[in-house]
Each structure stands twice: as structure tokens, then as C-alpha cells.
Amino acid sequence: KRLDAMVSCPLSPTGVCGCCGALRPRYKRLVDNIFPEDPEDGLVKANMEKLTFYALSAPEKLDRIGAYLSERLSRDVARHRYGYVCIAMEALDQLLMACHCQSINLFVESFLKMVRKLLESDKPNLQILGTNSFVKFANIEEDTPSYHRSYDFFVSRFSEMCHSSYEDPDIRTKIRMAGIKGLQGVVRKTVNDELQANIWDPQHMDKIVPSLLFNLQSGEGAVCFRRFPGSSPSSRQKEKESPVELTERCFRELLGRAAYGNIKNAVTPVLMHLDNHSLWEGKTFAVRCFKIIMYSIQSQHSHLVIQQLLGHLDANSKSSATVRAGIVEVLLEAAAIAASGSVGPTVLEVFNTLLRQLRLSVDFELTGSYDPGSSMGTKIIKTHGERQLQEAVIRTIGSFANTLPTYQRSEVMLFIMGKIPVPGVHPALSSSCSGPEGTRMIQIMLLKSLVQVTAGFQTTNMLTALPSSFLEPLLSFSLTEDPEVRLLVIHILLSLIDRHDNRPKFSAISIISDISVLKLKVDKCSRQDNLFMKKHGQQLYRHIYLGCKEQSSGRQHYENLYNLLALLSMELANEEVVVDLIRLALALQDLALSTEESMPVFNRCAIHALAGAYLNLICQLTTVPAFCQHIHEVRTPPPSILIPLCMLPPSLEKVEGEVLFLQSKITEVLGGSGYNIDRLATPYIPQYTGKQDWAPVGMEEQERERRRQVVEKFQKAPPPPSPSGTISSGYGQTQSRSVPVYEMKFPDLCVY
């Protein structure tokens, strides 16, 4: 020991005076005295108190104390005297905790130098010892800022420790946990210090975040996704927690400290890590990561994460369907967690990106190539994977819509409607490379998206929620020949009209003797509802009638049309609407019996069942006893829509008498209760209103109707005068002259 003291004496190169303690500086004597003869005895506490008192009394000596301790520690490390190394670090820790004077910066430099020395060692125990001291230091709030301190080495070294591959699994776990704690300490020490190098810079985040994700992924321990940092494990549990649990706590703390401008730098490495390790395809880990992210960041920043995910989805447009589906699934989970309205000011951008992905997926599926302009695809397109992606996008659209207020959801509905392609008229989002089938698929996908957006949609004012710019093109799609498209349109209408959740009570066509058992919720029709039906009622009736008439309509179509009639009666019906709905039901009965219509027997039976079930419902809603009596007297056939095809009669030509509802009788009984007799006595005839200025999908059907009216006009109208006809000149004489074209009268339907 004397030899050590002689060597360490700075006053004489020969070290002769080193044996004379009186000649050595006091701070060195105080430092030396804290070390016992046997390192197993530990720090000499009484002498440590003297050293601490001296440091507090003479703070200008603190930097020298630190330098001397650093010198001793370096020598002990080199000589493998690890007991003294531990004592030196303990002394440094106590001095750090006790001293907060202005001179502490230089002492900290010595301290960090010693920690670095330990971390550079290849001994796990020294690495862990250095990390523990650094963590204690990180929890100290310094009174004075540091202008020149750098933590770059510590970020790199702790990140390396997080990836430790030490042979012994227990030691490997301890090293990794030390690395995680070290990164947590760096973040705590630097995140609020404006004078430090920005820890949120990509050069640091690209090391910190992947290190945390590596440990988060390495374990299979169950993780609870908590919203608030205060719900972390208790201090007793922390001692036994796994690297996965510790990593989650550290990751949450990092994200919770992220300000608005730092979110991108924190999330980008997550996206890159998931890309580099093919973790989107499994989806489980990716969803887990972003649940932690969404629950940890400040709620007002949620839309920033969503925007990054959308951009990443666009960047992976030509990746495999499983990768894109994984990103979309993460978006779905993120939207469910995000607070209402947190999608931010770029709401339509969100939906535009998702709709664009739908179009691309349809192209990929039908062309079999990620590059439609190329003759050969670079990758094999799997139809099943693309279908899964499409369904995931549709669910995500619905999830986003559910986070929006009513007015924004209405805007989204209009936005999606404007994207639905109409061949030759409105090709937005149409599939240029996949032809008519691609256009049809896009129509179906976007209508399915509207089904998701309108699910649970409720509003007090139907006029503002369902403007003509949305409702009219929607109704026009119900005239297409594609039965799937028509069914989706009806589903959308049902979601929009059902404001009291009555729809599940009419899932099937049935005769209910007492509707009170259904416990229906019926409110008085408001003024806005009356205006809505006055404006759009005839269009709704017409589309119900034509929907029943379509030969390709099946069981689900008729059941949903019955639902639509029932909901109109309960949600939007005043006295005038009730009369129109009854007229419509009687017109449907006539349609089923018409010999001019070449409808299959199944459709005729289904229409009969629908009309009978609806009149049974509406008579009980009107509470007119005589009306109910007539309806119940008619021997309504059972809901024939449920009868197997083999049991259907060959024709309905002789259906008459007691199985039919009589318009004259209904007019009589309702007229006695104050209903409009003239209106009731007038049979319902569907007419095209001509108000639509939007080129509908049902243009062919409307053109057929227009041609029929033209032919009928020519058949019944008197012959027009000939341009070279004769006129009377008086006195019984005739005179030939030409009639000017502007005086000729043509049928209105012939004039454009």
C-alpha cells in the first residue's frame, strides 16, 4: 500500500514524499480513509460522512475529489480489485446525492468517466454496476445546467447491452435489463434539458427504439395495455419483473414524454423495425406495439401516429397483401383507441388513402400483377390475401368513422359516394386495368364501406344528414341489375333511417297478431322529418316498388325491403306518409297479380307475403279498429318467402276473394277516421320525378321508362299538323299553305 501511495503522489516524481501522510492534500486523505483494509468490510461509513461534510463545506474541492476517485477506480479496475471498485462507485453515488452546488458539473464529468470505464469492461458485473450508478445519477435533478456534456456513448453502449448474447441466460437477462434501465436513465436525464443534444434526434431514436422493441419481442409474457403510467407494477414486483415488462414500462415512459414535434421520430423506428424483421405479417406483435404507443402518447397527438401509418401504407402499396393487411389491422386498432375527433384536420385524407388501397387491391386481384402495365407480375398475387386485405380496409373505414362526430361522418359519406364509379359517367376510383368486373368490385367495396360508416348513425335532422347529393345517387344504385349492389343499398338506407334501434325486431317477414310484444320505440314525426319525406318520399316509394319487381331479388332483398317499409312507418310517417305507404302496399299486391309482368312465381309469392305482413303492421300502428278488422279478416297466406321452391304453386292467376286486400274497403274504413279519401282511392303508380341531376347507375332502367312514355304518347296523341297541310279560307273554300315549324306542337318527351 505504501508503494501505491508513493506511486500516486503527484508532488514528487520519485514518490518519496508519498509515505508522509501529512504532506498529502486533505481531500486525498479523506478519500483514502473511506477504503478499508479488507474490501469485504465495505465502505467505512464514519469516514464517508467526513468526506461528504468536507465536500459540502468546500465545494470547490468537489471536482478534485471526483478526479482522485476516478484515478483510484481506474487503477483498481486494471488490477482486478473489484471490491474496491464497488466501494469507489458507492462513494461517488453518495456524493452525487448529497451535493448540488454549482461546482458539481466537473464532478459529474469524473463520475461519467468512471461509469464509462465500467461499461467498457467485458465483465458483466462491472457493466451492471456502472449502469446502476448511472441510473441513480439520472434521477438527480441538477441545480445547474451543463453546456458540454454528451451522452452519445451511453446511448450506444446501453443499446448494445440490450442486444446482449452472453452465453449464460441468467447473466444475459441481467445485462439486457441493465441496458434497458440505462436507456431509461438517458431519456430521463436528457428529455427535459434543452442544453443537451436532442435525444429525439433520429441518430438516437434509431438506436433506442429498436433496442426496446427487440426486448419487447424476445419474451412471451402477457402484457396489460394500460392507459396511465401510474398503473405500472409496484416496487416489490419490479424486482422480479422480466425484460419484457421492464421494456414496456420504459417504452411507455419514452412515448409519454414525447412532445408534438417528436412523435414522428419516435414512431418511424418502430415502422422500420417491423419492416426489417417481417413483423407486419404476424400482426400480433405489430398491433401490440401500436397499442402501447396509442395508450402512452398524449391523446391530442394520436392523429400524428395515424398519419404515419397511412403514409407507411402508401409506401408499401406494392408489398404483399399480408404486409398491407397487417398495416391496415394496426390502423384499425389505432382508430379504436384514438379519442373522438383525434383523426385531426385531415379526415378525408385518411379515407382517401384507404379507398385508394381498395382500388389497388382490386387491380392486383384481377390482373394478377403488382404492375398492371407489365405483362408479367414480379410477385405472385394471392386472391385470398387480397380479399382479406379488402375486408380489413372496409372494417378500418368503419372504425375511423365511429370516432367522428355526426357532421364529419356525413362528409365522409358524401366523399365515399363521390368515389363510386359509374361506367361512362363517373369513373372515379374505377379500375382502368381490370375492366367492368373491376368497376363492379369497386362499387361493392365502397358500398360495403358505406355500410360500415352508416352503422349506428343517428341524427335529429334527416335533411342535413342525408342531403340530396347523397341520397339520390344512393337510390339510383338500387336500380342496378346486380343483386348484391341493391342489397347493400338497402342496408345503408336501413342504417340511416333506424334511429331507435327497431330494425332487429323485423329481421324476417312475419304476421304479428299483437305488435305490442315487440316494444317498438315510436316518436312523433318532427317538422324536419316531414320536410324530408315531402322532398324524398316519392323517390323512396318508387325504389321500394322497383326493388320488389326485380327478378333477381332474393329472400334477403324482400326481408330488407319489408324492414325498410316498417322503419319508414315508425321513424318518418305522418298521416300523408301513412296513406302513401298503404297505397304502395296495395300496388305491390297488384304487381304480384299482374299478368303483364313476367315475374317468377317465387317473386310473386314473396311480394304477397311482404304486402300482407306490412299491412298487418301498419293497421296496428294506425290504431283504426275497422282497418285492423279488415286486414285480419283477409286470409293472408303465410310468409311465402319461406316456402321451398318445390312447394310453390305453378301460378297465381286465380288468387282472388278472401285472400286479397281491397282498396275500396280500406278507403272506406280509413276515410271514416279522417284520412284523405281521394288520395286513398287513387292507385299508386311509380313515377320518375326527374329531379335527379346526378347520372345514376340505373340509367338503362330510366331510359326504358322514357321510351315507354314516348311510345304511349304517340299512340294516344292526335296527329300533328303537316307542314304542307290545308287550311280553310272562308266561304267553304280551302287553301294550301305550309305550317311554320315553330307553330307545330310536338309531344314534350320528343323535345330536348
C-alpha positions in Angstrom: 0.0 0.0 0.0 2.9 2.4 0.8 4.2 1.6 -2.7 0.8 2.5 -4.1 0.8 5.8 -2.2 4.3 6.6 -3.4 3.3 6.0 -7.0 0.2 8.0 -6.7 1.8 11.1 -5.1 1.6 14.0 -7.6 4.1 16.1 -5.6 7.2 14.1 -6.4 8.1 12.1 -9.5 10.1 9.8 -7.3 7.2 9.3 -4.9 9.5 9.8 -1.8 7.1 12.1 -0.1 4.1 9.8 -0.7 4.8 7.9 2.5 4.4 11.1 4.5 0.6 11.5 5.0 0.9 15.0 6.4 2.2 16.2 3.1 -0.7 14.9 1.1 -3.8 17.0 0.4 -6.6 16.7 2.8 -9.2 15.6 0.2 -7.0 12.7 -0.8 -6.5 11.6 2.8 -10.3 11.8 3.3 -10.9 9.7 0.2 -8.2 7.1 1.1 -9.8 6.7 4.6 -13.1 5.5 3.2 -11.4 2.4 1.8 -11.0 -0.4 4.4 -8.1 -2.8 4.7 -10.3 -5.6 3.5 -12.8 -4.7 0.7 -15.2 -7.3 2.1 -15.8 -4.9 5.0 -17.4 -2.4 2.7 -17.3 1.4 2.8 -16.1 2.9 6.1 -19.3 4.9 6.8 -17.9 7.2 9.5 -15.1 8.3 7.2 -17.6 8.7 4.3 -19.6 11.1 6.4 -16.4 13.2 7.0 -15.7 13.2 3.2 -19.3 14.3 2.5 -19.1 17.1 5.1 -15.8 18.3 3.6 -17.3 18.3 0.1 -20.3 20.3 1.2 -18.1 22.7 3.2 -15.5 23.1 0.4 -17.5 22.6 -2.9 -14.5 23.9 -4.9 -12.7 20.7 -4.0 -15.5 18.5 -5.3 -14.0 18.2 -8.8 -10.6 17.2 -7.3 -12.4 14.6 -5.2 -14.0 13.2 -8.3 -10.8 13.1 -10.2 -9.0 11.3 -7.5 -11.8 8.8 -7.0 -11.7 8.2 -10.8 -8.0 7.7 -10.7 -8.3 5.1 -7.9 -11.1 3.3 -9.7 -9.2 3.1 -13.0 -6.2 1.6 -11.2 -8.4 -0.9 -9.3 -10.2 -2.0 -12.5 -6.8 -2.6 -14.2 -5.7 -4.7 -11.2 -9.0 -6.6 -11.0 -9.6 -5.3 -7.4 -13.3 -5.3 -7.9 -14.2 -4.9 -4.2 -12.5 -1.5 -4.1 -14.2 -0.6 -7.4 -17.6 -1.2 -5.8 -16.6 1.0 -2.8 -15.5 3.8 -5.1 -18.8 3.8 -7.0 -20.8 3.7 -3.8 -18.8 6.8 -2.6 -19.5 8.6 -5.8 -23.2 7.8 -5.6 -23.4 9.2 -2.1 -21.5 12.4 -3.1 -23.8 12.9 -6.0 -26.9 12.5 -3.9 -25.6 15.0 -1.3 -24.0 17.7 -3.4 -26.0 20.1 -5.7 -23.6 23.0 -5.8 -22.5 24.9 -8.8 -19.3 23.0 -8.9 -21.0 19.7 -9.4 -20.6 19.8 -13.2 -16.9 19.0 -13.1 -17.5 16.3 -10.5 -20.1 14.8 -12.8 -17.6 14.6 -15.6 -15.3 12.5 -13.4 -18.3 10.4 -12.4 -19.4 9.8 -16.0 -15.8 8.9 -16.9 -15.8 6.2 -14.3 -19.2 4.9 -15.4 -17.9 4.8 -18.9 -14.8 2.8 -17.7 -17.1 0.2 -16.2 -19.4 0.0 -19.2 -16.4 -0.6 -21.5 -15.3 -3.6 -19.4 -16.0 -7.1 -20.6 -17.1 -8.1 -17.1 -20.9 -8.3 -16.8 -20.8 -7.3 -13.1 -18.9 -4.1 -13.8 -21.3 -3.3 -16.6 -24.3 -3.7 -14.3 -22.5 -1.8 -11.5 -21.9 1.1 -13.9 -25.4 1.1 -15.1 -26.9 1.1 -11.6 -24.8 4.2 -10.8 -25.8 5.9 -13.9 -29.5 5.3 -13.2 -29.1 6.8 -9.7 -27.4 9.8 -11.3 -30.2 10.1 -13.9 -32.8 10.5 -11.1 -31.0 13.5 -9.7 -32.2 17.0 -10.6 -29.2 19.2 -11.0 -29.3 22.8 -9.9 -27.1 24.0 -12.8 -27.3 23.0 -16.5 -24.5 21.6 -18.4 -23.5 23.0 -21.8 -21.0 20.5 -23.0 -22.0 17.1 -21.5 -22.6 14.3 -24.1 -24.5 11.1 -23.7 -23.9 9.6 -27.1 -21.6 6.9 -25.8 -24.2 5.9 -23.2 -27.0 5.6 -25.8 -24.8 3.4 -28.0 -23.5 1.2 -25.1 -26.8 0.7 -23.4 -28.3 -0.2 -26.8 -25.6 -2.8 -27.3 -26.3 -4.2 -23.8 -30.0 -4.6 -24.8 -28.9 -6.9 -27.5 -26.5 -8.9 -25.4 -25.9 -12.5 -26.5 -24.0 -13.7 -23.4 -23.9 -17.5 -23.1 -25.3 -17.8 -19.6 -29.1 -17.0 -20.0 -29.4 -15.6 -16.5 -26.4 -13.2 -16.9 -27.7 -12.3 -20.4 -31.0 -11.4 -18.9 -29.4 -9.2 -16.3 -27.2 -7.4 -18.9 -30.2 -6.7 -21.1 -32.2 -5.4 -18.2 -29.3 -3.2 -17.3 -29.3 -1.8 -20.8 -33.0 -1.1 -20.7 -32.6 0.7 -17.4 -29.7 2.6 -18.8 -31.7 3.9 -21.8 -34.5 4.8 -19.5 -32.0 6.8 -17.4 -30.6 8.6 -20.5 -34.1 9.6 -21.6 -34.9 10.9 -18.1 -31.7 12.9 -17.9 -31.9 14.5 -21.3 -35.5 14.8 -22.3 -36.2 18.0 -20.3 -32.7 19.5 -20.7 -32.8 22.0 -23.6 -29.0 22.4 -23.4 -28.4 18.7 -24.1 -28.2 17.2 -27.6 -31.8 16.3 -28.6 -32.4 12.7 -27.5 -35.3 12.7 -30.1 -33.0 13.1 -33.0 -33.1 10.1 -35.4 -29.5 9.2 -34.6 -30.5 8.4 -31.0 -34.1 7.1 -31.6 -32.8 4.7 -34.3 -30.8 3.0 -31.5 -33.1 3.4 -28.5 -36.4 2.3 -30.1 -35.2 -0.9 -31.9 -33.4 -2.0 -28.7 -36.6 -1.7 -26.7 -38.6 -3.5 -29.4 -36.0 -6.3 -29.5 -36.6 -7.0 -25.8 -40.3 -6.5 -26.1 -40.4 -9.1 -28.8 -38.0 -11.5 -27.1 -40.4 -12.6 -24.4 -43.8 -14.1 -24.5 -45.0 -12.7 -21.2 -48.5 -11.3 -21.0 -48.7 -7.6 -21.2 -51.6 -5.5 -20.0 -52.2 -2.4 -22.1 -52.7 0.4 -19.6 -53.5 4.0 -20.3 -51.9 5.7 -17.4 -48.2 5.4 -16.3 -49.4 5.3 -12.7 -50.7 1.8 -13.2 -47.2 0.3 -13.5 -46.2 -2.6 -11.3 -45.4 -2.0 -7.7 -41.9 -1.6 -6.5 -41.9 -5.1 -5.0 -43.0 -6.5 -8.3 -40.3 -4.5 -10.2 -37.6 -6.6 -8.6 -39.0 -9.8 -10.2 -40.2 -8.3 -13.5 -39.0 -9.7 -16.8 -37.1 -7.8 -19.5 -40.4 -7.7 -21.4 -42.3 -5.9 -18.6 -39.4 -3.6 -17.9 -39.1 -2.8 -21.6 -42.8 -1.9 -21.8 -42.5 0.4 -18.8 -39.5 2.1 -20.4 -41.2 2.3 -23.8 -44.3 3.9 -22.3 -42.2 6.4 -20.4 -40.4 7.4 -23.6 -43.6 7.9 -25.5 -45.3 9.7 -22.7 -42.5 12.3 -22.7 -42.8 12.9 -26.5 -43.9 16.3 -27.4 -45.8 17.2 -30.6 -42.7 17.6 -32.7 -41.1 14.4 -31.5 -43.8 11.8 -32.2 -42.6 11.2 -35.8 -39.0 10.5 -34.7 -40.2 8.0 -32.1 -42.7 6.1 -34.4 -40.5 5.9 -37.5 -38.0 3.4 -36.0 -41.0 1.3 -35.0 -42.2 1.1 -38.6 -38.7 0.4 -39.8 -38.2 -2.4 -37.2 -41.5 -4.1 -38.2 -40.4 -3.8 -41.9 -36.9 -5.1 -41.4 -38.0 -8.1 -39.3 -41.1 -9.0 -41.3 -43.4 -8.4 -38.3 -46.4 -7.0 -40.2 -47.4 -10.4 -41.5 -47.9 -11.9 -38.0 -49.9 -8.7 -37.0 -49.9 -9.7 -33.3 -46.7 -8.0 -32.4 -47.3 -5.0 -34.6 -50.7 -4.5 -33.0 -49.2 -4.9 -29.6 -46.6 -2.2 -30.3 -49.1 0.3 -31.5 -51.4 -0.3 -28.7 -48.6 0.6 -26.3 -47.9 3.7 -28.5 -51.5 4.9 -28.7 -52.1 4.4 -25.0 -48.9 6.1 -23.9 -48.7 9.2 -26.0 -50.8 12.3 -25.2 -54.3 11.8 -26.7 -54.1 15.0 -28.8 -51.2 13.6 -30.7 -53.0 10.4 -31.8 -53.7 11.7 -35.3 -49.9 12.0 -35.9 -49.4 8.3 -35.4 -52.4 7.5 -37.7 -51.0 9.8 -40.4 -47.6 8.0 -40.2 -49.4 4.7 -40.6 -51.3 5.9 -43.6 -48.1 7.1 -45.2 -46.4 3.8 -44.5 -49.4 2.0 -46.1 -48.9 4.1 -49.2 -45.2 3.4 -49.2 -46.0 -0.4 -49.1 -48.6 -0.2 -51.9 -46.8 -2.9 -53.8 -45.9 -5.1 -50.9 -47.6 -8.4 -50.3 -51.2 -8.5 -49.3 -50.3 -9.8 -45.8 -48.0 -6.9 -45.2 -50.6 -4.4 -46.3 -53.3 -6.2 -44.3 -51.0 -6.1 -41.2 -50.6 -2.3 -41.5 -54.4 -1.9 -42.0 -55.1 -4.1 -39.0 -52.8 -1.8 -36.9 -54.7 1.2 -38.3 -58.0 -0.4 -37.2 -56.7 -0.9 -33.6 -55.2 2.6 -33.6 -58.5 4.1 -34.7 -60.4 2.2 -32.0 -58.1 3.6 -29.3 -57.9 7.2 -30.6 -60.2 9.6 -28.9 -63.2 11.1 -30.7 -62.1 13.5 -33.4 -58.4 12.7 -32.9 -58.0 11.9 -36.6 -57.3 15.6 -36.9 -57.9 18.1 -39.7 -57.0 15.6 -42.5 -60.1 13.4 -42.1 -60.7 13.0 -45.8 -57.1 12.2 -46.4 -57.5 9.1 -44.1 -60.4 7.8 -46.2 -58.8 8.8 -49.5 -55.8 6.7 -48.6 -57.9 3.7 -47.6 -60.1 3.9 -50.7 -57.0 4.1 -52.9 -55.8 0.9 -51.3 -59.1 -0.7 -52.1 -58.7 0.2 -55.8 -55.2 -1.1 -55.9 -56.1 -4.3 -54.3 -58.9 -4.9 -56.8 -56.4 -4.2 -59.6 -53.9 -6.6 -58.1 -56.5 -9.3 -57.7 -58.0 -9.2 -61.2 -54.8 -8.5 -63.1 -52.6 -10.9 -61.1 -49.8 -8.3 -61.1 -48.4 -5.5 -58.9 -47.6 -3.7 -62.1 -50.7 -3.7 -64.3 -48.8 -2.2 -67.2 -46.4 -5.1 -67.2 -47.0 -8.4 -69.0 -45.7 -10.3 -66.0 -46.0 -9.7 -62.3 -42.9 -9.5 -60.2 -44.7 -11.4 -57.4 -47.4 -14.0 -57.2 -50.7 -12.4 -56.3 -52.8 -14.4 -53.9 -56.5 -13.8 -54.3 -57.3 -14.9 -50.8 -54.8 -12.5 -49.3 -56.2 -9.6 -51.4 -59.8 -10.4 -50.2 -58.6 -10.4 -46.6 -56.9 -7.0 -47.2 -60.1 -5.6 -48.7 -62.2 -6.7 -45.8 -59.6 -5.2 -43.3 -59.7 -1.9 -45.2 -63.5 -1.8 -45.0 -63.5 -2.6 -41.3 -60.9 0.1 -40.7 -63.0 2.7 -42.6 -65.9 1.9 -40.3 -63.7 2.1 -37.2 -62.4 5.6 -38.2 -65.9 6.8 -38.9 -67.1 5.7 -35.5 -64.6 8.1 -33.9 -66.1 11.1 -35.8 -68.9 13.4 -34.8 -72.1 13.3 -36.9 -71.3 16.2 -39.2 -67.9 14.8 -40.1 -69.4 11.4 -40.7 -71.9 13.0 -43.1 -69.0 14.5 -45.0 -67.3 11.1 -45.2 -70.5 9.5 -46.6 -70.6 12.1 -49.3 -66.9 11.7 -50.0 -67.2 7.9 -50.4 -70.3 8.3 -52.6 -68.4 10.6 -54.9 -65.8 7.9 -55.3 -68.1 5.2 -56.5 -67.5 4.6 -60.2 -70.3 4.8 -62.8 -69.3 3.4 -66.2 -69.0 6.1 -68.8 -70.2 8.8 -66.4 -68.2 8.9 -63.2 -65.0 6.9 -63.4 -63.5 8.0 -60.1 -61.7 5.1 -58.5 -62.7 2.9 -61.4 -60.3 0.1 -62.2 -58.8 1.0 -65.6 -56.8 -2.2 -65.9 -59.4 -4.7 -64.7 -62.4 -3.7 -66.8 -66.1 -3.9 -66.0 -65.5 -6.6 -63.3 -63.1 -4.3 -61.6 -65.6 -1.4 -61.7 -68.3 -3.7 -60.2 -66.0 -4.9 -57.4 -65.1 -1.3 -56.5 -68.8 -0.4 -56.4 -69.4 -3.3 -54.0 -66.3 -2.4 -51.8 -67.3 1.2 -51.5 -70.9 0.4 -50.7 -69.7 -2.0 -48.1 -67.6 0.8 -46.7 -70.7 3.0 -46.6 -72.5 0.2 -44.7 -69.7 0.4 -42.1 -69.8 4.2 -41.9 -73.5 4.4 -41.5 -73.7 1.7 -38.9 -75.2 3.3 -35.7 -75.6 6.6 -37.5 -78.2 8.8 -35.7 -79.3 12.3 -36.3 -82.2 14.5 -35.4 -82.3 16.2 -38.7 -82.5 13.9 -41.7 -82.4 16.7 -44.2 -79.0 17.9 -43.2 -77.6 14.4 -42.5 -79.0 13.0 -45.8 -78.8 15.7 -48.4 -80.0 15.1 -52.0 -76.3 14.9 -53.1 -76.0 11.7 -51.2 -79.5 10.2 -51.1 -80.3 10.5 -54.8 -77.2 8.7 -56.1 -77.6 6.1 -53.4 -81.2 5.4 -54.5 -80.1 5.3 -58.1 -77.7 2.4 -57.3 -80.7 0.4 -56.1 -81.9 0.2 -59.8 -78.8 -1.8 -61.0 -79.2 -5.3 -62.2 -76.6 -6.5 -59.7 -78.5 -8.0 -56.7 -75.5 -7.6 -54.3 -75.3 -3.9 -55.1 -79.1 -3.5 -54.5 -78.9 -5.3 -51.2 -76.0 -3.1 -49.9 -78.0 0.0 -50.8 -81.0 -1.2 -48.7 -78.7 -2.0 -45.8 -77.4 1.6 -46.0 -80.9 3.0 -46.0 -81.9 0.9 -43.1 -78.9 2.2 -41.0 -79.7 5.8 -41.9 -83.4 5.6 -41.1 -83.3 3.4 -38.0 -82.8 6.0 -35.2 -84.4 4.0 -32.4 -82.9 0.6 -32.9 -86.1 -1.0 -34.1 -84.5 -2.8 -37.0 -83.6 -6.1 -35.2 -87.3 -6.6 -34.4 -88.1 -7.0 -38.1 -85.5 -9.4 -39.1 -87.9 -11.6 -41.0 -91.3 -11.2 -42.8 -93.9 -12.4 -40.4 -97.5 -11.8 -39.3 -97.6 -10.5 -35.8 -101.0 -10.5 -34.2 -100.0 -8.1 -31.4 -97.1 -5.8 -32.1 -97.0 -4.5 -28.5 -94.8 -7.5 -27.7 -92.1 -6.0 -29.9 -91.9 -3.0 -27.6 -91.3 -0.6 -30.5 -89.9 2.9 -30.0 -92.0 5.3 -32.0 -91.7 9.1 -31.6 -93.9 11.8 -33.1 -92.6 12.8 -36.5 -90.8 16.1 -36.3 -91.1 19.1 -38.7 -87.7 18.2 -40.2 -88.8 14.6 -40.8 -92.0 15.9 -42.5 -89.9 18.1 -44.8 -87.6 15.2 -45.6 -90.4 12.9 -46.6 -92.1 15.6 -48.6 -88.9 16.0 -50.6 -87.7 12.4 -50.9 -90.8 10.3 -50.0 -91.8 9.5 -53.6 -88.3 8.5 -54.5 -88.2 6.1 -51.6 -91.6 4.6 -52.6 -90.5 4.2 -56.2 -87.3 2.4 -55.4 -89.1 0.0 -53.0 -91.6 -0.8 -55.7 -89.0 -1.3 -58.4 -86.8 -3.3 -56.0 -89.7 -5.8 -55.4 -90.2 -6.0 -59.2 -86.6 -7.1 -59.9 -86.5 -10.7 -60.9 -83.0 -11.2 -59.4 -84.3 -10.2 -55.9 -84.0 -13.0 -53.4 -85.1 -13.7 -49.9 -82.8 -11.2 -48.3 -83.9 -8.4 -50.6 -87.6 -8.9 -49.7 -86.9 -9.2 -46.0 -84.9 -6.0 -46.0 -87.5 -4.2 -48.1 -90.1 -5.2 -45.5 -87.7 -3.8 -42.9 -87.5 -0.5 -44.8 -91.3 -0.2 -45.0 -91.6 -0.9 -41.3 -88.9 1.7 -40.3 -90.4 4.4 -42.6 -93.7 3.8 -40.8 -92.2 4.3 -37.4 -89.5 6.9 -38.0 -90.8 9.3 -40.7 -94.5 8.7 -41.1 -97.2 11.4 -40.7 -100.8 10.9 -41.9 -99.9 11.7 -45.5 -97.0 9.2 -45.5 -99.1 6.5 -43.9 -101.6 6.9 -46.8 -98.9 6.7 -49.4 -97.4 3.6 -47.7 -100.8 1.8 -47.7 -101.2 2.7 -51.4 -97.7 1.3 -52.1 -98.6 -2.0 -50.3 -101.8 -2.3 -52.3 -99.8 -1.6 -55.5 -97.4 -4.3 -54.6 -100.3 -6.7 -54.3 -101.5 -5.7 -57.7 -97.9 -6.2 -59.0 -97.8 -9.8 -57.7 -101.1 -10.5 -59.6 -100.2 -8.6 -62.8 -100.2 -10.8 -66.0 -98.2 -8.2 -67.9 -95.1 -8.8 -65.7 -93.1 -11.9 -66.4 -92.0 -12.5 -62.9 -91.2 -15.9 -61.4 -93.7 -17.4 -59.0 -91.2 -17.1 -56.2 -91.1 -13.3 -56.6 -94.9 -13.1 -56.7 -95.3 -15.1 -53.5 -92.6 -13.1 -51.8 -94.4 -9.8 -52.8 -97.7 -11.2 -51.5 -96.1 -12.1 -48.2 -94.4 -8.7 -47.9 -97.6 -6.7 -48.6 -99.7 -8.8 -46.2 -97.1 -8.6 -43.4 -96.7 -4.9 -43.8 -100.5 -4.1 -43.9 -100.8 -6.2 -40.7 -98.2 -4.0 -39.2 -99.4 -0.6 -40.4 -103.0 -1.3 -39.4 -101.9 -1.8 -35.8 -99.8 1.4 -35.9 -102.7 3.5 -37.1 -104.9 2.0 -34.3 -108.1 2.2 -36.5 -110.3 -0.8 -35.4 -112.2 -1.1 -38.7 -108.9 -1.1 -40.6 -107.4 -3.8 -38.4 -110.6 -5.8 -38.7 -110.5 -5.9 -42.5 -106.8 -6.8 -42.5 -107.3 -9.6 -40.1 -110.4 -10.9 -42.0 -108.2 -11.4 -45.1 -106.8 -14.9 -45.0 -103.2 -13.8 -45.6 -101.0 -16.6 -46.8 -98.1 -17.5 -44.6 -94.9 -15.7 -45.4 -94.4 -17.5 -48.7 -90.9 -16.3 -49.0 -90.0 -19.1 -46.5 -91.7 -21.8 -48.6 -89.3 -24.0 -50.6 -89.5 -23.6 -54.3 -90.8 -27.1 -54.8 -93.9 -26.2 -52.8 -94.8 -23.0 -54.7 -98.0 -23.1 -56.9 -97.4 -23.1 -60.6 -99.2 -19.7 -61.0 -101.2 -17.0 -59.1 -103.7 -16.3 -61.8 -106.8 -17.3 -59.8 -105.8 -15.7 -56.5 -108.9 -13.6 -55.5 -111.6 -13.1 -52.9 -110.8 -13.5 -49.3 -107.0 -13.6 -49.7 -106.8 -10.1 -51.2 -106.9 -6.7 -49.5 -109.5 -4.5 -51.1 -108.5 -0.9 -51.8 -112.2 0.2 -51.7 -112.7 -1.3 -48.3 -109.6 0.2 -46.9 -110.5 3.6 -48.3 -113.9 3.3 -46.7 -112.7 2.4 -43.2 -109.9 4.9 -43.2 -112.0 7.7 -44.7 -114.3 7.4 -41.7 -111.3 8.1 -39.4 -110.4 11.3 -41.1 -107.9 10.1 -43.7 -107.8 11.7 -47.2 -110.3 9.6 -49.2 -109.4 11.0 -52.6 -105.7 10.1 -52.0 -106.6 6.7 -50.7 -108.8 5.9 -53.7 -106.0 6.8 -56.1 -103.9 3.8 -57.0 -100.2 4.2 -56.5 -98.2 4.4 -59.8 -94.4 4.8 -59.5 -93.2 7.8 -61.5 -89.8 9.1 -62.2 -89.6 12.5 -60.6 -86.9 13.8 -62.9 -85.3 15.8 -60.1 -82.0 13.9 -60.1 -79.2 15.8 -61.8 -76.7 13.1 -60.9 -76.1 10.5 -63.6 -77.3 7.3 -61.9 -76.3 3.7 -62.2 -79.9 2.9 -63.2 -79.8 5.0 -66.4 -80.8 2.0 -68.5 -83.9 1.4 -66.5 -84.9 5.1 -66.7 -84.2 5.1 -70.4 -86.6 2.2 -70.8 -89.2 4.1 -68.9 -88.7 7.2 -71.0 -89.1 5.2 -74.2 -92.3 3.6 -73.0 -93.7 7.0 -72.3 -92.7 8.3 -75.7 -94.4 5.3 -77.4 -97.6 5.8 -75.3 -97.7 9.5 -76.1 -97.5 8.9 -79.8 -100.2 6.2 -79.6 -102.7 8.4 -77.8 -101.9 11.9 -79.0 -103.7 13.4 -82.1 -101.7 13.6 -85.3 -99.7 16.8 -85.6 -100.5 19.2 -88.5 -98.4 18.6 -91.6 -96.1 21.3 -92.8 -97.8 21.1 -96.2 -101.4 20.7 -94.9 -104.6 22.6 -95.9 -106.4 25.4 -94.1 -109.9 26.9 -94.5 -110.0 30.3 -96.2 -113.8 31.0 -95.6 -116.9 30.5 -97.7 -116.3 26.8 -97.7 -113.1 27.1 -99.7 -109.8 25.6 -98.8 -106.3 26.9 -99.3 -103.0 25.1 -99.2 -100.1 26.6 -97.2 -97.2 25.4 -95.1 -97.3 25.5 -91.3 -94.2 27.1 -89.7 -92.2 24.7 -87.6 -92.4 27.0 -84.5 -96.2 26.6 -84.7 -96.1 22.8 -84.7 -96.8 21.0 -81.4 -94.6 18.0 -80.6 -95.0 15.7 -77.6 -93.0 17.1 -74.7 -90.9 13.9 -74.5 -89.6 14.4 -78.0 -88.3 17.9 -77.3 -84.8 18.5 -75.9 
